[in-house]
Structure formats: C-alpha cells, structure tokens
Amino acid sequence: MHSIYLKINQDVFSLHGEGITPPLRGCSRQASQPLSNGHCLERLILVIQGTPAQGRQILARLQSFLERIRLGQNATIHLQVEPRSDFYHSRLYRGDFTWVADSVQVKGFGVQLELERDDFWEGATHSLPLSNRHGTQVSGGLLVDNRADGNGENQVTWVSAEVLGELPAPAQLFIIHDQDPTHSFRNIYAGMLRGINDSLPVIEGELADSGVTFNVMLNPASHGGSYGKAQWSGSAEVRLFSWTFSGVFSGSLTGLPLRPYLRFPTGFVCEQDMWLYWTLDQEGLIYQSEAIRLETDRQLQALPILRLPAACSAYENLADIQVNLYGKSVSTGQHTLSLDAVFLLGSDGFRHYQALDGGQLNFGKTLVDLNDQSAPFLVNPQDQKMQRTFQSIGAGIWLTPYEHQSLGIILDQGADMPLDSSLRVEIRYQPRVRVLP
C-alpha cells in the first residue's frame, strides 16, 4: 500500500503516504470482513505520535469526518497500491474507531479505524472502445444511425478484452446529439446483449409471408426501401405477417427474450382497437406472447416480448422457426396494417430515456446517464450547464469483463421515427475489482 485517504466532496483526509501531517504517522491495513448486507468492513490501524493536544486534534477531525458520513454525505476511501499505479476508491457508509489495546505511550498511541464500504473498488473512468460500420475500437463517441439497413447501423459492439477489471461495472451512457440539426428526440431506447459481438438483424415487413392479402410496397423513405401491407376483413384473429428464422439466431441468442419495436411506414395511420401478438412455431406452437393494443398516433411502437427457444449443449442448432405476428381488429369491415420493420433490442440490459413534459434532446445537447440511481440529464457542452428534463426506465447497462457485448439504440420524436438521423454514442465506466493488495 503506497497511499490511502478519505474524501468528502473536496475535503481530503490523508491516512498514509503523501499528504499526511503530524501527529499522524501512517497506517496499516488489516484483512477486510464481508458483511451480510453486501458491504464489507475495512480495518485500518492508525499510528499517532505527538503531544496529547495534537492527538486530541487529529481524533476530533476523524470523529467529525465519521459523523458527516453518518449524516448521509457522500464519502469515499481511496487507495493506491504502488507509486505509479492508479487510485481506486470505494464508497463509505459508516465508520467508527477504538483504541488499540496497550498502545497508549507517552509519545503517542494507536487507533483501530473500522469503515463499512462497498465490497469492491472502482478505478479511474475509461472510455470504452466501440465498433460498428462507422469505425473500429473508437473511444470518445461513435456514430450511430436510427436504422439498420444498407444506409446505416443502429448498434455498437465491443470485444471482451476491452472491459478492464474483474467485476461487472455500470455503463455511463453519453448520447451526443451533434450530427443532425433537423431532428429532436423525446424517446431513446437502448438494449444490450451479452456474449455476442454481432449486430442483431432487423425483421423487414416486405420480406414477410401472410395469411391474408399481402403486397410489397416500394418506398425509398422506408427502411430497406420498401414495406409490407396486409389487408383483411372481419373481426377474427388472423396471421398478418410471418417470417422464417433459419440460422439467424443461434448460440448465445437462443432462449433470450428480445424487445421488438414496430415501425409503421411514414404516413400510415393505424386504426383504433387493433391488437397484435407473437407466436413461434416449429411444426407446432412453442410460444405465444401477450396481446398489445396499438396506438394510433405513434410511428414507433413497442410490441410484446419475443422469446426465442433455447438450445442445449448437446444440440446447439435450432430447426427453422416460423415467427408469426397475429392481429385482430375489434371492428368489422375492411382493415389494413402496413409494417415497415421490426427492430430488436437486447434485454440483458435496458434503458428507456423518456422526456418529461416539454422536454426533448435538441441538437447540440448531450444526454448523460451515469447509471448511479439518479435521473439522466442533458448537458450543453458549450457552458456545461445541465437540465433535468428526462427520466429513465430499466435497470441500466452493465459491462462485463471477458465477455463480448453489443448495444442497440433507436429513437423517436414522440409521434415520428425519422430514419435519416444520426448521433454519437460514448460509453464510459470505472473498472471494478474485489481485492487490492
């Protein structure tokens, strides 16, 4: 151990190494003890040498520091193992100290300091190198499009070796809106998958089969350049769209629940009381989702969870899966449902950033999610001022060392989802380790 200190805001209390002042002469670390609440107990033996007045003064400062922790102020302990190594820190929750038995001498005494802290250490902040069609292992922000066809990519990936540390660490997302001055966004969806570094495919509406009247409509403004149009009559449930998955999802993707988002073609208005649900078939029904009612005023809509069947270690290759989207209209008469594409997001980590009333992510602003149980916020890079005009839903994105991962992102303006929009995404994190020598 080279250096150790306590910190509350800008107040630093050095216990060992550079920065310590008499009568404190340094300290030694004892073995930490795991606690039942998920924290651990850090034990330090402080050596104090000086006059009785100096001893009382250092103990008063230590007691004041511990009381500030008890009152709820954010405190951390910082540790540097070697002179040129990085500092690691751990959050403190409480502390206390006692005399070391038989240590009181004429010129000093020993104090045992016990600190309850997180059961891990966090290092300095790193920018994760990201890859997609726009760049390989790019730090500081990589371009991401609001589409995933021949004209863009809405996902980023990173390989296992890029995540430092030993333990999963929360990802800090920076969504930088500096590419497209014509659009502002009210909803941003981010979904992560572990164990893969390939982009998820998009389910194209024009590539579907159907159990009703079906047409492929060419449209340059649509995802992939066209969309599928299903027409039927009556109020019975019907198979509107179906696709055959043949080797598309394999390996670590099997058995996963995916979050699908349907995009209507521009200009299509969905009728009221239209319901959709998924089924999966492998020469027999293997999955059926809940049904969801479509909204009439949104181009991008969340569909029920799509859960793929699981493979096993002895038989890793799945037979073809028929994926069906069934629909039902409450009213009788003629019905039409046009489907441009279904975007799939992973559910190993998820965030929905939703603007509050009147809020939106405007050009020139950055949406920041520190994944620390506080709400996301907007930052103006010009003056570094922040705005609390967004909320988040979901448990957040976590980075796992020694594991490939991918992150998909889609955005809308509330009513519309513009395909011709891009922004930049940066992921930062602080490596976590369990033990420091």
Disulfide bonds with the S-S distance in Angstrom:
none
